[in-house]
Amino acid sequence: MTIIWSGMAIGAVYALVAIGYNIVFLSQKTFNFAQASLMMLGAFITYLGIVVLGLHWWLVGIGAAIIIGAIAALEERIAIRPVKDMHNLLVTTLGASIILQGVAQLIWGGEPYRVPFFAGDGVVEVLGGNVYPVEIALVLVVILLVVALTQFAKHSLVGIALMGMSENREAAQLRGVDVRRFAFLAFAFTGVLAGAMGLFVGPKTYAVATLGASLALKGFVVLAIGGFGSLSGTLAGGLIVGLAEALASRYIGADFANLSVFIILVVILMAKPTGLFTRRKERTV
Amino acid sequence: MALTGCAGSTSSAAGENNPDGPLKVIVLGGIGAEGVLANNAATSVTAAQASVAAVNADGGILGKQIEIEVIDDRADPTVAVTKLREKLSAGNKPVAVMNSGPSTVAEAILPILTQNKILSFNIGPTATSADPGVSPYNFDLSPSVQDYIDGFVPQIKDQKHQNVAVLHGSSATGELFGKLTESTFAASGLTVSGNQGYDNASLDMTPQLERLKSGNPDVLVLDSYGAPLAYVLQGIEKLGWDIPVIGNNSVAATSLIATEPPTGVLGTSQVENLTMQVFQSTKYDPKNEKLNAAVKLMAETGTIGSSLILAYNYDSMWLLKAAAESANSLDAESLSAALVDNKVQEAANTQMIPKYSFAKDAHAPHMAPEHFVFISPSKLVNGQFQ
C-alpha cells in the first residue's frame, strides 16, 4: 500500500500541472509550457515564506498565489498576447519556462531546499501503507480542485463563458464575451493556482530549480491520457501515470518506469485518440 | 598569416619570453555558470589562488614568482576554447593550465593544450584525458570511480556486512557506479542482493527502495546527488527501513545533508543511519596543521563554495613546483616526466590527496582505500565536515 500511496501522490502532482495546462488550453487553445516552472517557483516562494521569513503557512499560500499569479499575468502579456500566430506560442511559452528556470538557478542554485508541511512531516500509517501527511493532502486537494473547477465551469457565468470560448471563440465573442479579458484571467489564475499549490507540492518534491523540467513532460502525458480540455480526465491521467511509474519501478525495474507510462499512453491513444474523457466531435462537411 | 598561425603552437613557456617576469598559470573555471557548477568553480579557483600565495611565500618556482590568471569559461566549452585561444595567440604562453571542470570543457581544451605543449591539471576527467598517448601533458586530479568503489569494500567488511544493496542514479557516472559496484563487490566476496538505478528526473524513490528492501540486505550503498538524494532519504524514512546507508562522494557533496532543519535534514532521523565516503582532507582534523593552514589560507583568499573535494588545485601548484625543481625546467615534456616520479609526488607534499600516484601509462591519481574515511553528516565549514 505504501507504493500505491507514493504513486497516487506523484500522480496528484502531475495532475496539478495538467490542470494548469487544461485551463490555458480551454481559454486560449494553446499550451503554457511554463506551467510546471510556475509550480517550481511556487515551491520556492513557499520555502522563502515559511523557512526564511518564518511566516504563517496560510499567509505564505496567499502571498505565493499573488506573486506567481502576477508572474503568470506578466507571461501572458509578454509571451502570449503579442504573438499573432498561435503555433509560435509553443516557442514563446517554452522560452518563458527556460527564463523562469534560469532565474531560479541564479537565485537558489541547483540544491534542493526542504519545505515543511503545515500539518506535520512525520510518517503516518493509512490503510496499511506508510505515507507522509502531505501525500494524502495532495490527493485530496487535487480531487477537490477538479470537483470545484468542474462545478464552477458548469454553473457560474464566468465558467460557462470560458467553456463557450473553448468551443467557439468567435461565437462567444459575438455573444458579448470579452474573450481576451477572460483568456488573460484564466492564464493568471493558473499562476495563482501554481503559487497556492506550493504549500503542497514543495513539501513533497522540495524546492529545487530542476522541478519544472521533471514535471513538464509528465503533465502532458497526463493531459493526453485524460483528454485535452477534460478536468476529470486529469484525475484519471494522474492516477494512471503515477501508479504505472510506481508499480513498474517496484515490480519490473526502474528502467521500465517511463517505458510503461508511454506504452500505456500509446495504447490509450490508439484505442481512444481524444483521450479517456474527451468525446470525439462530429463535423458537418 | 603563416607566422601568425605558427605563433600559437611554437611560443615558448612563460618565463622564457620574459626571463625576469613571473610565471603565468591560467585557471579555467565556470564562475559565471549556474548553480552547483559555480560553487565548484569558486572553490577550485580559490584553491589555486591560495596555493599561489603559499608557493610564492615558499620562494616561488625555480626562484620565480607565480602569477595566476583566471578565465571565467561559464562551464561552457565554446567560451573556454575562445578565451584560451585568445590568451595563447597573444603570445604569452602559460607554464600550466588548470581546468576546474566540467569534463566537457576538458574535452574541448585538451587538444589545444597538447598542440601547444602546455602542462595541464584537470578536475573533469574525460575518457582519454589520463591517457598519455592522447594527452601527454595532462594530469587528471580526480580519482577514478573504481578507486572510490574499492574504498567501500574494507568499510563494508569492517562493519561485518555481507549482503549489499546498491542504488545509483542514471547519469553516466551513476551508471558506471552501479556497474562497477556489482563486479567489485562480487569479486571481494560480498553478495549484491539488489542493484537498482533511478531516473535523475524521478520525484519519488520509494518503489526502488522497497524493491531493494525485499532482498533483505545488510547495508545500502548509495550514489545520489541533489534532489534525488532528498527523495531517497524520504523513501527510506517512509518505508521505516532501519538500514545502514553508505553514500559516495556525491552524497557528501549535497548541501542538504550538511544543513540543519528547516532548510536541510542534518540531525534528523533521515540521516541517522547515513555515513559518507570522503577524502581524509574533507574531514576536519585539528592535528593536521599543514592542511588546516592551507584551509585557513583558502578561506582568507576567497570563497569555498563546496566541500574540499573540489580544492585539488591547491595541490596542483605544489605538484608543479616539485616537478619544475626536480626537472630544473619549465618545459612541458620535462615536467610531465618528473610528475610520474614517485619522489617528486612525495616532495610536493600535497594536502587534499596525500599522494597522487601518477604513472607513466596513466596520468590519473590512484587512491588507496586507506585514503578515504567514512563519516556521519555534519556541518560543513570552509569545505570540511566538522
Chai-1 contact restraints between the chains, C-beta under 6 A:
chainA,res_idxA,chainB,res_idxB,connection_type,confidence,min_distance_angstrom,max_distance_angstrom,comment,restraint_id
A,I3,B,P207,contact,1.0,0.0,6.0,A-B,restraint_1
A,S6,B,D204,contact,1.0,0.0,6.0,A-B,restraint_2
A,S6,B,T206,contact,1.0,0.0,6.0,A-B,restraint_3
A,I10,B,L203,contact,1.0,0.0,6.0,A-B,restraint_4
A,I10,B,D204,contact,1.0,0.0,6.0,A-B,restraint_5
A,V51,B,P262,contact,1.0,0.0,6.0,A-B,restraint_6
A,V51,B,T263,contact,1.0,0.0,6.0,A-B,restraint_7
A,Q105,B,E34,contact,1.0,0.0,6.0,A-B,restraint_8
A,Q105,B,G35,contact,1.0,0.0,6.0,A-B,restraint_9
A,G109,B,G35,contact,1.0,0.0,6.0,A-B,restraint_10
A,G110,B,G35,contact,1.0,0.0,6.0,A-B,restraint_11
A,G110,B,V36,contact,1.0,0.0,6.0,A-B,restraint_12
A,E111,B,S255,contact,1.0,0.0,6.0,A-B,restraint_13
A,P112,B,A227,contact,1.0,0.0,6.0,A-B,restraint_14
A,P112,B,A230,contact,1.0,0.0,6.0,A-B,restraint_15
A,P112,B,L256,contact,1.0,0.0,6.0,A-B,restraint_16
A,Y113,B,T263,contact,1.0,0.0,6.0,A-B,restraint_17
A,R114,B,T263,contact,1.0,0.0,6.0,A-B,restraint_18
A,P116,B,P262,contact,1.0,0.0,6.0,A-B,restraint_19
A,V123,B,K238,contact,1.0,0.0,6.0,A-B,restraint_20
A,N130,B,K238,contact,1.0,0.0,6.0,A-B,restraint_21
A,T205,B,L203,contact,1.0,0.0,6.0,A-B,restraint_22
A,Y206,B,A227,contact,1.0,0.0,6.0,A-B,restraint_23
A,Y206,B,A230,contact,1.0,0.0,6.0,A-B,restraint_24
A,V208,B,A227,contact,1.0,0.0,6.0,A-B,restraint_25
A,S214,B,A201,contact,1.0,0.0,6.0,A-B,restraint_26
A,S214,B,L203,contact,1.0,0.0,6.0,A-B,restraint_27
A,A246,B,P207,contact,1.0,0.0,6.0,A-B,restraint_28
A,S249,B,P207,contact,1.0,0.0,6.0,A-B,restraint_29
A,S249,B,Q208,contact,1.0,0.0,6.0,A-B,restraint_30
A,R250,B,P207,contact,1.0,0.0,6.0,A-B,restraint_31
A,R250,B,E210,contact,1.0,0.0,6.0,A-B,restraint_32
A,R250,B,R211,contact,1.0,0.0,6.0,A-B,restraint_33
A,A254,B,Q196,contact,1.0,0.0,6.0,A-B,restraint_34
A,A254,B,G197,contact,1.0,0.0,6.0,A-B,restraint_35
A,A254,B,Y198,contact,1.0,0.0,6.0,A-B,restraint_36
A,A254,B,Q208,contact,1.0,0.0,6.0,A-B,restraint_37
